[in-house]
């Protein structure tokens, strides 16, 4: 895992922020995680082809009800 070393303050219209929050909730991610992933996708340097295929496979399985809600996982 990489160490986060930079912070960026971004101002958004309220409507876009609310849509971003909804997307994050649906994807079970933080707003920061959604933004980070979007930037990586845009820069096209995030994942290899095989990693992207694996991610898409997992997303498809989750949509089919085969996933586990991360909120229900017990932490040590």
LINZI-V516774 format. One record per run of one state. SS is the DSSP state (2 for helix, 1 for strand, 0 for the rest). FROM is the first residue (numbers start at 0). TO is the last residue. If there is no record, write none. Layout:
SS,FROM,TO + SS,FROM,TO
This chain:
0,0,12 + 2,13,26 + 0,27,29 + 2,30,42 + 0,43,47 + 2,48,62 + 0,63,68 + 2,69,71 + 0,72,75
